[in-house]
Amino acid sequence: MKEFDRLIEIVTTLRAPDGCPWDRDQNLYSLKDKMIEEAYELLDAIDNKDIDNIHEELGDLTLHIVMHSLIAEEENLFTIKDVLNRISDKMVRRHPHVFGDEDITKTEDVVKRWDEIKKIEKKGKVSNSILDNVPVSLPSLLKSSKMQKIASKVGFDWKDINDVILKLEEEIGELKSAIANQDKENIEEEIGDILFATVNISNHLKISPDNALRQTNNKFYKRFNYIEKHIQSIGKTFEECSLDELEEIYQIGKKELKTKQ
């Protein structure tokens, strides 16, 4: 594809001796944080259903993939063609119902077969735990979700959602006890347990805890911003408003913003 070849040519030029000093200074590891940042910018664009921004952020992520691949090629590690061939081979291999003669029609069976094929591919690789496939650097919420899903597949999970909710209530009780004892170390541990139990509830209900929290963060931002604009319009500051006043404005904003959705 000429458009893809054009991007490769641009990045190659940037990496050349007479190219851009910043681009030349990058290596396989220096761009890690930038790539994560771009991924989250894409998530924001998707959450906001901002098509133009989704378009742009997909391009930014593609740039990182090309940059990493070309750096690897310079070091004789692998090439962009190797990257594309590897993912293409994987997609064909893990979709035998599309590219082979297996008969699979249900989504849940597709996921099950994917996991079976993945397990065969990983066979022979030394591993201390089935949880080792979960990336260490994943955000904690996503990591909790992935670990719990893996544990659930081998039967280590409650079958009934009510049991998971009871576990959450139990953890809240333990947090209250830790707070009463002013045990800071235990308080931190119990907050972690509450978050972990909440993630398990999300998994049982097939809801992404990361998506759920991101939506709540966005919702809080809009409602809090409503308060900021309101108190500014009446010539007050936060310090001049009581908590009851702020809560009243918050509730008004909650209703108004809901009607605009």
Beta strands, then each sheet from edge to edge (+ up, - down):
end
